[in-house]
Amino acid sequence: MSFQLKPNKKESENKTIRFPLELINKIDAAIINQDVTFSSFVIQACEYALENMSTESNSDEN
């Protein structure tokens, strides 16, 4: 399954995180003309990564 951007508003809490400038520039470029904020992109990317991570139990099944 590919990563797809979607509008999403949920209850949230502020966290401070530092991003490398190169990564910020890549994210900014990816969301141009998309109906998604920087924060929403990062949240969705993290959710996608967590859902698609290999775990020890998953790798044992393969």
PQR file of N, CA, C, O and H, with PARSE charges and radii, in Angstrom:
ATOM      1  N   MET A   1       0.857  -1.174   0.000 -0.4000 1.5000
ATOM      2  CA  MET A   1       0.000   0.000   0.000 -0.0000 2.0000
ATOM      3  C   MET A   1       0.899   1.232   0.000  0.5500 1.7000
ATOM      4  O   MET A   1       1.889   1.280   0.731 -0.5500 1.4000
ATOM      5  N   SER A   2       0.565   2.209  -0.802 -0.4000 1.5000
ATOM      6  CA  SER A   2       1.367   3.424  -0.848 -0.0000 2.0000
ATOM      7  C   SER A   2       0.862   4.443   0.165  0.5500 1.7000
ATOM      8  O   SER A   2      -0.281   4.381   0.619 -0.5500 1.4000
ATOM      9  H   SER A   2      -0.239   2.170  -1.396  0.4000 1.0000
ATOM     10  N   PHE A   3       1.723   5.364   0.503 -0.4000 1.5000
ATOM     11  CA  PHE A   3       1.389   6.428   1.442 -0.0000 2.0000
ATOM     12  C   PHE A   3       0.509   7.440   0.738  0.5500 1.7000
ATOM     13  O   PHE A   3       0.892   7.973  -0.304 -0.5500 1.4000
ATOM     14  H   PHE A   3       2.652   5.414   0.134  0.4000 1.0000
ATOM     15  N   GLN A   4      -0.671   7.716   1.292 -0.4000 1.5000
ATOM     16  CA  GLN A   4      -1.598   8.669   0.696 -0.0000 2.0000
ATOM     17  C   GLN A   4      -1.955   9.739   1.717  0.5500 1.7000
ATOM     18  O   GLN A   4      -2.297   9.430   2.859 -0.5500 1.4000
ATOM     19  H   GLN A   4      -0.982   7.283   2.139  0.4000 1.0000
ATOM     20  N   LEU A   5      -1.873  11.003   1.301 -0.4000 1.5000
ATOM     21  CA  LEU A   5      -2.214  12.105   2.184 -0.0000 2.0000
ATOM     22  C   LEU A   5      -3.719  12.229   2.315  0.5500 1.7000
ATOM     23  O   LEU A   5      -4.448  12.056   1.338 -0.5500 1.4000
ATOM     24  H   LEU A   5      -1.595  11.254   0.374  0.4000 1.0000
ATOM     25  N   LYS A   6      -4.191  12.531   3.524 -0.4000 1.5000
ATOM     26  CA  LYS A   6      -5.618  12.730   3.741 -0.0000 2.0000
ATOM     27  C   LYS A   6      -5.809  13.795   4.808  0.5500 1.7000
ATOM     28  O   LYS A   6      -5.027  13.874   5.755 -0.5500 1.4000
ATOM     29  H   LYS A   6      -3.599  12.672   4.317  0.4000 1.0000
ATOM     30  N   PRO A   7      -6.849  14.621   4.660 -0.5600 1.5000
ATOM     31  CA  PRO A   7      -7.116  15.601   5.716  0.2800 2.0000
ATOM     32  C   PRO A   7      -7.500  14.861   6.995  0.5500 1.7000
ATOM     33  O   PRO A   7      -8.201  13.850   6.947 -0.5500 1.4000
ATOM     34  N   ASN A   8      -7.036  15.372   8.145 -0.4000 1.5000
ATOM     35  CA  ASN A   8      -7.294  14.655   9.382 -0.0000 2.0000
ATOM     36  C   ASN A   8      -7.197  15.618  10.555  0.5500 1.7000
ATOM     37  O   ASN A   8      -6.186  16.301  10.719 -0.5500 1.4000
ATOM     38  H   ASN A   8      -6.466  16.193   8.184  0.4000 1.0000
ATOM     39  N   LYS A   9      -8.232  15.674  11.359 -0.4000 1.5000
ATOM     40  CA  LYS A   9      -8.207  16.508  12.550 -0.0000 2.0000
ATOM     41  C   LYS A   9      -8.627  15.665  13.734  0.5500 1.7000
ATOM     42  O   LYS A   9      -9.745  15.151  13.779 -0.5500 1.4000
ATOM     43  H   LYS A   9      -9.054  15.119  11.226  0.4000 1.0000
ATOM     44  N   LYS A  10      -7.723  15.526  14.695 -0.4000 1.5000
ATOM     45  CA  LYS A  10      -7.982  14.738  15.890 -0.0000 2.0000
ATOM     46  C   LYS A  10      -7.549  15.540  17.107  0.5500 1.7000
ATOM     47  O   LYS A  10      -6.856  16.551  16.990 -0.5500 1.4000
ATOM     48  H   LYS A  10      -6.815  15.943  14.658  0.4000 1.0000
ATOM     49  N   GLU A  11      -7.972  15.070  18.282 -0.4000 1.5000
ATOM     50  CA  GLU A  11      -7.478  15.667  19.513 -0.0000 2.0000
ATOM     51  C   GLU A  11      -5.960  15.537  19.511  0.5500 1.7000
ATOM     52  O   GLU A  11      -5.424  14.506  19.103 -0.5500 1.4000
ATOM     53  H   GLU A  11      -8.535  14.249  18.377  0.4000 1.0000
ATOM     54  N   SER A  12      -5.269  16.574  19.963 -0.4000 1.5000
ATOM     55  CA  SER A  12      -3.817  16.531  19.866 -0.0000 2.0000
ATOM     56  C   SER A  12      -3.156  17.202  21.063  0.5500 1.7000
ATOM     57  O   SER A  12      -3.803  17.858  21.880 -0.5500 1.4000
ATOM     58  H   SER A  12      -5.705  17.411  20.293  0.4000 1.0000
ATOM     59  N   GLU A  13      -1.850  17.011  21.133 -0.4000 1.5000
ATOM     60  CA  GLU A  13      -1.005  17.613  22.163 -0.0000 2.0000
ATOM     61  C   GLU A  13       0.245  18.131  21.469  0.5500 1.7000
ATOM     62  O   GLU A  13       0.752  17.491  20.547 -0.5500 1.4000
ATOM     63  H   GLU A  13      -1.324  16.479  20.470  0.4000 1.0000
ATOM     64  N   ASN A  14       0.744  19.272  21.897 -0.4000 1.5000
ATOM     65  CA  ASN A  14       1.947  19.834  21.299 -0.0000 2.0000
ATOM     66  C   ASN A  14       3.186  19.084  21.755  0.5500 1.7000
ATOM     67  O   ASN A  14       3.329  18.758  22.934 -0.5500 1.4000
ATOM     68  H   ASN A  14       0.333  19.792  22.646  0.4000 1.0000
ATOM     69  N   LYS A  15       4.073  18.815  20.819 -0.4000 1.5000
ATOM     70  CA  LYS A  15       5.391  18.233  21.080 -0.0000 2.0000
ATOM     71  C   LYS A  15       6.395  19.043  20.272  0.5500 1.7000
ATOM     72  O   LYS A  15       6.077  19.520  19.182 -0.5500 1.4000
ATOM     73  H   LYS A  15       3.957  19.080  19.862  0.4000 1.0000
ATOM     74  N   THR A  16       7.578  19.197  20.787 -0.4000 1.5000
ATOM     75  CA  THR A  16       8.630  19.902  20.055 -0.0000 2.0000
ATOM     76  C   THR A  16       9.589  18.866  19.497  0.5500 1.7000
ATOM     77  O   THR A  16      10.046  17.971  20.207 -0.5500 1.4000
ATOM     78  H   THR A  16       7.836  18.809  21.672  0.4000 1.0000
ATOM     79  N   ILE A  17       9.883  19.003  18.213 -0.4000 1.5000
ATOM     80  CA  ILE A  17      10.804  18.079  17.558 -0.0000 2.0000
ATOM     81  C   ILE A  17      11.656  18.874  16.576  0.5500 1.7000
ATOM     82  O   ILE A  17      11.169  19.795  15.920 -0.5500 1.4000
ATOM     83  H   ILE A  17       9.511  19.730  17.635  0.4000 1.0000
ATOM     84  N   ARG A  18      12.895  18.519  16.484 -0.4000 1.5000
ATOM     85  CA  ARG A  18      13.801  19.208  15.555 -0.0000 2.0000
ATOM     86  C   ARG A  18      13.971  18.348  14.298  0.5500 1.7000
ATOM     87  O   ARG A  18      14.231  17.148  14.373 -0.5500 1.4000
ATOM     88  H   ARG A  18      13.290  17.770  17.017  0.4000 1.0000
ATOM     89  N   PHE A  19      13.816  18.995  13.156 -0.4000 1.5000
ATOM     90  CA  PHE A  19      13.970  18.329  11.869 -0.0000 2.0000
ATOM     91  C   PHE A  19      15.197  18.882  11.162  0.5500 1.7000
ATOM     92  O   PHE A  19      15.472  20.079  11.253 -0.5500 1.4000
ATOM     93  H   PHE A  19      13.605  19.970  13.095  0.4000 1.0000
ATOM     94  N   PRO A  20      15.933  18.041  10.467 -0.5600 1.5000
ATOM     95  CA  PRO A  20      17.003  18.555   9.609  0.2800 2.0000
ATOM     96  C   PRO A  20      16.394  19.448   8.527  0.5500 1.7000
ATOM     97  O   PRO A  20      15.316  19.153   8.009 -0.5500 1.4000
ATOM     98  N   LEU A  21      17.082  20.538   8.187 -0.4000 1.5000
ATOM     99  CA  LEU A  21      16.550  21.483   7.200 -0.0000 2.0000
ATOM    100  C   LEU A  21      16.244  20.807   5.865  0.5500 1.7000
ATOM    101  O   LEU A  21      15.248  21.125   5.216 -0.5500 1.4000
ATOM    102  H   LEU A  21      17.957  20.778   8.607  0.4000 1.0000
ATOM    103  N   GLU A  22      17.104  19.875   5.462 -0.4000 1.5000
ATOM    104  CA  GLU A  22      16.875  19.181   4.190 -0.0000 2.0000
ATOM    105  C   GLU A  22      15.552  18.416   4.213  0.5500 1.7000
ATOM    106  O   GLU A  22      14.833  18.394   3.214 -0.5500 1.4000
ATOM    107  H   GLU A  22      17.913  19.617   5.990  0.4000 1.0000
ATOM    108  N   LEU A  23      15.227  17.791   5.343 -0.4000 1.5000
ATOM    109  CA  LEU A  23      13.963  17.059   5.465 -0.0000 2.0000
ATOM    110  C   LEU A  23      12.776  18.013   5.441  0.5500 1.7000
ATOM    111  O   LEU A  23      11.757  17.720   4.815 -0.5500 1.4000
ATOM    112  H   LEU A  23      15.811  17.809   6.155  0.4000 1.0000
ATOM    113  N   ILE A  24      12.898  19.141   6.110 -0.4000 1.5000
ATOM    114  CA  ILE A  24      11.825  20.149   6.082 -0.0000 2.0000
ATOM    115  C   ILE A  24      11.564  20.591   4.650  0.5500 1.7000
ATOM    116  O   ILE A  24      10.412  20.692   4.227 -0.5500 1.4000
ATOM    117  H   ILE A  24      13.725  19.379   6.619  0.4000 1.0000
ATOM    118  N   ASN A  25      12.620  20.851   3.911 -0.4000 1.5000
ATOM    119  CA  ASN A  25      12.469  21.285   2.512 -0.0000 2.0000
ATOM    120  C   ASN A  25      11.785  20.213   1.669  0.5500 1.7000
ATOM    121  O   ASN A  25      10.950  20.530   0.822 -0.5500 1.4000
ATOM    122  H   ASN A  25      13.555  20.769   4.254  0.4000 1.0000
ATOM    123  N   LYS A  26      12.135  18.941   1.895 -0.4000 1.5000
ATOM    124  CA  LYS A  26      11.513  17.851   1.138 -0.0000 2.0000
ATOM    125  C   LYS A  26      10.030  17.717   1.476  0.5500 1.7000
ATOM    126  O   LYS A  26       9.203  17.491   0.593 -0.5500 1.4000
ATOM    127  H   LYS A  26      12.813  18.684   2.583  0.4000 1.0000
ATOM    128  N   ILE A  27       9.701  17.858   2.759 -0.4000 1.5000
ATOM    129  CA  ILE A  27       8.289  17.774   3.166 -0.0000 2.0000
ATOM    130  C   ILE A  27       7.516  18.948   2.587  0.5500 1.7000
ATOM    131  O   ILE A  27       6.426  18.767   2.045 -0.5500 1.4000
ATOM    132  H   ILE A  27      10.373  18.041   3.477  0.4000 1.0000
ATOM    133  N   ASP A  28       8.070  20.149   2.697 -0.4000 1.5000
ATOM    134  CA  ASP A  28       7.408  21.330   2.134 -0.0000 2.0000
ATOM    135  C   ASP A  28       7.132  21.145   0.638  0.5500 1.7000
ATOM    136  O   ASP A  28       6.060  21.507   0.152 -0.5500 1.4000
ATOM    137  H   ASP A  28       8.955  20.297   3.138  0.4000 1.0000
ATOM    138  N   ALA A  29       8.091  20.589  -0.080 -0.4000 1.5000
ATOM    139  CA  ALA A  29       7.909  20.354  -1.515 -0.0000 2.0000
ATOM    140  C   ALA A  29       6.819  19.312  -1.766  0.5500 1.7000
ATOM    141  O   ALA A  29       6.049  19.437  -2.718 -0.5500 1.4000
ATOM    142  H   ALA A  29       8.962  20.295   0.314  0.4000 1.0000
ATOM    143  N   ALA A  30       6.751  18.295  -0.924 -0.4000 1.5000
ATOM    144  CA  ALA A  30       5.771  17.217  -1.101 -0.0000 2.0000
ATOM    145  C   ALA A  30       4.344  17.676  -0.847  0.5500 1.7000
ATOM    146  O   ALA A  30       3.407  17.108  -1.408 -0.5500 1.4000
ATOM    147  H   ALA A  30       7.377  18.193  -0.150  0.4000 1.0000
ATOM    148  N   ILE A  31       4.162  18.690  -0.015 -0.4000 1.5000
ATOM    149  CA  ILE A  31       2.793  19.103   0.331 -0.0000 2.0000
ATOM    150  C   ILE A  31       2.310  20.323  -0.440  0.5500 1.7000
ATOM    151  O   ILE A  31       1.210  20.818  -0.196 -0.5500 1.4000
ATOM    152  H   ILE A  31       4.923  19.152   0.441  0.4000 1.0000
ATOM    153  N   ILE A  32       3.132  20.814  -1.375 -0.4000 1.5000
ATOM    154  CA  ILE A  32       2.690  21.931  -2.218 -0.0000 2.0000
ATOM    155  C   ILE A  32       1.437  21.504  -2.979  0.5500 1.7000
ATOM    156  O   ILE A  32       1.386  20.415  -3.551 -0.5500 1.4000
ATOM    157  H   ILE A  32       4.026  20.412  -1.573  0.4000 1.0000
ATOM    158  N   ASN A  33       0.437  22.368  -2.977 -0.4000 1.5000
ATOM    159  CA  ASN A  33      -0.844  22.131  -3.661 -0.0000 2.0000
ATOM    160  C   ASN A  33      -1.607  20.929  -3.116  0.5500 1.7000
ATOM    161  O   ASN A  33      -2.490  20.401  -3.791 -0.5500 1.4000
ATOM    162  H   ASN A  33       0.479  23.252  -2.512  0.4000 1.0000
ATOM    163  N   GLN A  34      -1.283  20.500  -1.924 -0.4000 1.5000
ATOM    164  CA  GLN A  34      -2.031  19.431  -1.256 -0.0000 2.0000
ATOM    165  C   GLN A  34      -2.826  20.094  -0.128  0.5500 1.7000
ATOM    166  O   GLN A  34      -2.408  21.119   0.410 -0.5500 1.4000
ATOM    167  H   GLN A  34      -0.566  20.930  -1.375  0.4000 1.0000
ATOM    168  N   ASP A  35      -3.935  19.527   0.214 -0.4000 1.5000
ATOM    169  CA  ASP A  35      -4.747  20.065   1.311 -0.0000 2.0000
ATOM    170  C   ASP A  35      -4.294  19.431   2.615  0.5500 1.7000
ATOM    171  O   ASP A  35      -5.063  18.746   3.289 -0.5500 1.4000
ATOM    172  H   ASP A  35      -4.275  18.695  -0.223  0.4000 1.0000
ATOM    173  N   VAL A  36      -3.011  19.673   2.968 -0.4000 1.5000
ATOM    174  CA  VAL A  36      -2.444  19.061   4.167 -0.0000 2.0000
ATOM    175  C   VAL A  36      -1.385  20.003   4.744  0.5500 1.7000
ATOM    176  O   VAL A  36      -0.622  20.619   4.000 -0.5500 1.4000
ATOM    177  H   VAL A  36      -2.386  20.230   2.421  0.4000 1.0000
ATOM    178  N   THR A  37      -1.347  20.108   6.063 -0.4000 1.5000
ATOM    179  CA  THR A  37      -0.345  20.927   6.725 -0.0000 2.0000
ATOM    180  C   THR A  37       0.916  20.114   6.967  0.5500 1.7000
ATOM    181  O   THR A  37       0.922  18.891   6.826 -0.5500 1.4000
ATOM    182  H   THR A  37      -1.968  19.608   6.667  0.4000 1.0000
ATOM    183  N   PHE A  38       1.976  20.807   7.331 -0.4000 1.5000
ATOM    184  CA  PHE A  38       3.233  20.142   7.672 -0.0000 2.0000
ATOM    185  C   PHE A  38       3.001  19.149   8.800  0.5500 1.7000
ATOM    186  O   PHE A  38       3.435  17.999   8.730 -0.5500 1.4000
ATOM    187  H   PHE A  38       1.971  21.800   7.446  0.4000 1.0000
ATOM    188  N   SER A  39       2.306  19.611   9.852 -0.4000 1.5000
ATOM    189  CA  SER A  39       2.049  18.735  11.001 -0.0000 2.0000
ATOM    190  C   SER A  39       1.235  17.507  10.610  0.5500 1.7000
ATOM    191  O   SER A  39       1.533  16.394  11.045 -0.5500 1.4000
ATOM    192  H   SER A  39       1.954  20.545   9.909  0.4000 1.0000
ATOM    193  N   SER A  40       0.218  17.709   9.794 -0.4000 1.5000
ATOM    194  CA  SER A  40      -0.615  16.590   9.366 -0.0000 2.0000
ATOM    195  C   SER A  40       0.197  15.589   8.553  0.5500 1.7000
ATOM    196  O   SER A  40       0.021  14.380   8.702 -0.5500 1.4000
ATOM    197  H   SER A  40      -0.024  18.613   9.440  0.4000 1.0000
ATOM    198  N   PHE A  41       1.079  16.083   7.698 -0.4000 1.5000
ATOM    199  CA  PHE A  41       1.939  15.200   6.918 -0.0000 2.0000
ATOM    200  C   PHE A  41       2.813  14.358   7.836  0.5500 1.7000
ATOM    201  O   PHE A  41       2.919  13.145   7.655 -0.5500 1.4000
ATOM    202  H   PHE A  41       1.221  17.065   7.577  0.4000 1.0000
ATOM    203  N   VAL A  42       3.441  14.996   8.820 -0.4000 1.5000
ATOM    204  CA  VAL A  42       4.335  14.284   9.734 -0.0000 2.0000
ATOM    205  C   VAL A  42       3.562  13.236  10.526  0.5500 1.7000
ATOM    206  O   VAL A  42       4.041  12.114  10.695 -0.5500 1.4000
ATOM    207  H   VAL A  42       3.355  15.982   8.967  0.4000 1.0000
ATOM    208  N   ILE A  43       2.376  13.586  11.012 -0.4000 1.5000
ATOM    209  CA  ILE A  43       1.558  12.635  11.758 -0.0000 2.0000
ATOM    210  C   ILE A  43       1.206  11.436  10.891  0.5500 1.7000
ATOM    211  O   ILE A  43       1.335  10.290  11.321 -0.5500 1.4000
ATOM    212  H   ILE A  43       1.987  14.497  10.875  0.4000 1.0000
ATOM    213  N   GLN A  44       0.758  11.705   9.659 -0.4000 1.5000
ATOM    214  CA  GLN A  44       0.384  10.613   8.763 -0.0000 2.0000
ATOM    215  C   GLN A  44       1.589   9.751   8.399  0.5500 1.7000
ATOM    216  O   GLN A  44       1.466   8.530   8.297 -0.5500 1.4000
ATOM    217  H   GLN A  44       0.653  12.636   9.309  0.4000 1.0000
ATOM    218  N   ALA A  45       2.739  10.366   8.203 -0.4000 1.5000
ATOM    219  CA  ALA A  45       3.949   9.608   7.881 -0.0000 2.0000
ATOM    220  C   ALA A  45       4.352   8.711   9.057  0.5500 1.7000
ATOM    221  O   ALA A  45       4.767   7.568   8.860 -0.5500 1.4000
ATOM    222  H   ALA A  45       2.839  11.357   8.285  0.4000 1.0000
ATOM    223  N   CYS A  46       4.228   9.234  10.266 -0.4000 1.5000
ATOM    224  CA  CYS A  46       4.549   8.433  11.456 -0.0000 2.0000
ATOM    225  C   CYS A  46       3.566   7.275  11.610  0.5500 1.7000
ATOM    226  O   CYS A  46       3.972   6.152  11.910 -0.5500 1.4000
ATOM    227  H   CYS A  46       3.891  10.162  10.425  0.4000 1.0000
ATOM    228  N   GLU A  47       2.277   7.544  11.406 -0.4000 1.5000
ATOM    229  CA  GLU A  47       1.275   6.478  11.505 -0.0000 2.0000
ATOM    230  C   GLU A  47       1.547   5.398  10.463  0.5500 1.7000
ATOM    231  O   GLU A  47       1.472   4.207  10.766 -0.5500 1.4000
ATOM    232  H   GLU A  47       1.947   8.457  11.162  0.4000 1.0000
ATOM    233  N   TYR A  48       1.861   5.811   9.241 -0.4000 1.5000
ATOM    234  CA  TYR A  48       2.173   4.860   8.168 -0.0000 2.0000
ATOM    235  C   TYR A  48       3.392   4.015   8.541  0.5500 1.7000
ATOM    236  O   TYR A  48       3.389   2.796   8.369 -0.5500 1.4000
ATOM    237  H   TYR A  48       1.922   6.778   8.995  0.4000 1.0000
ATOM    238  N   ALA A  49       4.432   4.676   9.053 -0.4000 1.5000
ATOM    239  CA  ALA A  49       5.650   3.960   9.438 -0.0000 2.0000
ATOM    240  C   ALA A  49       5.355   2.940  10.535  0.5500 1.7000
ATOM    241  O   ALA A  49       5.824   1.803  10.472 -0.5500 1.4000
ATOM    242  H   ALA A  49       4.434   5.667   9.192  0.4000 1.0000
ATOM    243  N   LEU A  50       4.584   3.343  11.533 -0.4000 1.5000
ATOM    244  CA  LEU A  50       4.263   2.430  12.631 -0.0000 2.0000
ATOM    245  C   LEU A  50       3.438   1.238  12.159  0.5500 1.7000
ATOM    246  O   LEU A  50       3.653   0.112  12.607 -0.5500 1.4000
ATOM    247  H   LEU A  50       4.203   4.266  11.584  0.4000 1.0000
ATOM    248  N   GLU A  51       2.489   1.491  11.249 -0.4000 1.5000
ATOM    249  CA  GLU A  51       1.639   0.408  10.745 -0.0000 2.0000
ATOM    250  C   GLU A  51       2.404  -0.556   9.850  0.5500 1.7000
ATOM    251  O   GLU A  51       2.002  -1.708   9.691 -0.5500 1.4000
ATOM    252  H   GLU A  51       2.314   2.407  10.886  0.4000 1.0000
ATOM    253  N   ASN A  52       3.492  -0.099   9.271 -0.4000 1.5000
ATOM    254  CA  ASN A  52       4.225  -0.910   8.301 -0.0000 2.0000
ATOM    255  C   ASN A  52       5.610  -1.324   8.772  0.5500 1.7000
ATOM    256  O   ASN A  52       6.418  -1.814   7.983 -0.5500 1.4000
ATOM    257  H   ASN A  52       3.819   0.837   9.400  0.4000 1.0000
ATOM    258  N   MET A  53       5.884  -1.129  10.050 -0.4000 1.5000
ATOM    259  CA  MET A  53       7.169  -1.554  10.613 -0.0000 2.0000
ATOM    260  C   MET A  53       7.232  -3.063  10.711  0.5500 1.7000
ATOM    261  O   MET A  53       6.236  -3.735  10.976 -0.5500 1.4000
ATOM    262  H   MET A  53       5.227  -0.732  10.691  0.4000 1.0000
ATOM    263  N   SER A  54       8.415  -3.570  10.493 -0.4000 1.5000
ATOM    264  CA  SER A  54       8.635  -5.000  10.748 -0.0000 2.0000
ATOM    265  C   SER A  54       8.878  -5.159  12.220  0.5500 1.7000
ATOM    266  O   SER A  54       9.632  -4.397  12.826 -0.5500 1.4000
ATOM    267  H   SER A  54       9.224  -3.024  10.277  0.4000 1.0000
ATOM    268  N   THR A  55       8.233  -6.157  12.799 -0.4000 1.5000
ATOM    269  CA  THR A  55       8.482  -6.467  14.201 -0.0000 2.0000
ATOM    270  C   THR A  55       9.072  -7.861  14.257  0.5500 1.7000
ATOM    271  O   THR A  55       9.033  -8.595  13.270 -0.5500 1.4000
ATOM    272  H   THR A  55       7.621  -6.776  12.307  0.4000 1.0000
ATOM    273  N   GLU A  56       9.615  -8.229  15.400 -0.4000 1.5000
ATOM    274  CA  GLU A  56      10.188  -9.576  15.527 -0.0000 2.0000
ATOM    275  C   GLU A  56       9.152 -10.640  15.241  0.5500 1.7000
ATOM    276  O   GLU A  56       9.459 -11.639  14.589 -0.5500 1.4000
ATOM    277  H   GLU A  56       9.646  -7.633  16.202  0.4000 1.0000
ATOM    278  N   SER A  57       7.920 -10.448  15.719 -0.4000 1.5000
ATOM    279  CA  SER A  57       6.882 -11.462  15.498 -0.0000 2.0000
ATOM    280  C   SER A  57       6.480 -11.515  14.022  0.5500 1.7000
ATOM    281  O   SER A  57       6.175 -12.589  13.504 -0.5500 1.4000
ATOM    282  H   SER A  57       7.672  -9.637  16.249  0.4000 1.0000
ATOM    283  N   ASN A  58       6.477 -10.349  13.335 -0.4000 1.5000
ATOM    284  CA  ASN A  58       6.143 -10.356  11.916 -0.0000 2.0000
ATOM    285  C   ASN A  58       7.251 -11.004  11.091  0.5500 1.7000
ATOM    286  O   ASN A  58       6.971 -11.739  10.144 -0.5500 1.4000
ATOM    287  H   ASN A  58       6.725  -9.477  13.757  0.4000 1.0000
ATOM    288  N   SER A  59       8.514 -10.736  11.448 -0.4000 1.5000
ATOM    289  CA  SER A  59       9.603 -11.300  10.673 -0.0000 2.0000
ATOM    290  C   SER A  59       9.718 -12.805  10.866  0.5500 1.7000
ATOM    291  O   SER A  59      10.225 -13.505   9.990 -0.5500 1.4000
ATOM    292  H   SER A  59       8.741 -10.139  12.218  0.4000 1.0000
ATOM    293  N   ASP A  60       9.251 -13.312  12.010 -0.4000 1.5000
ATOM    294  CA  ASP A  60       9.261 -14.753  12.235 -0.0000 2.0000
ATOM    295  C   ASP A  60       8.266 -15.479  11.320  0.5500 1.7000
ATOM    296  O   ASP A  60       8.453 -16.648  10.981 -0.5500 1.4000
ATOM    297  H   ASP A  60       8.839 -12.744  12.722  0.4000 1.0000
ATOM    298  N   GLU A  61       7.198 -14.755  10.927 -0.4000 1.5000
ATOM    299  CA  GLU A  61       6.172 -15.359  10.077 -0.0000 2.0000
ATOM    300  C   GLU A  61       6.615 -15.442   8.624  0.5500 1.7000
ATOM    301  O   GLU A  61       6.086 -16.256   7.868 -0.5500 1.4000
ATOM    302  H   GLU A  61       7.047 -13.806  11.202  0.4000 1.0000
ATOM    303  N   ASN A  62       7.587 -14.606   8.213 -0.4000 1.5000
ATOM    304  CA  ASN A  62       8.005 -14.566   6.810 -0.0000 2.0000
ATOM    305  C   ASN A  62       9.042 -15.589   6.501  0.5500 1.7000
ATOM    306  O   ASN A  62       9.497 -15.682   5.361 -0.5500 1.4000
ATOM    307  H   ASN A  62       8.017 -13.944   8.827  0.4000 1.0000
TER
END
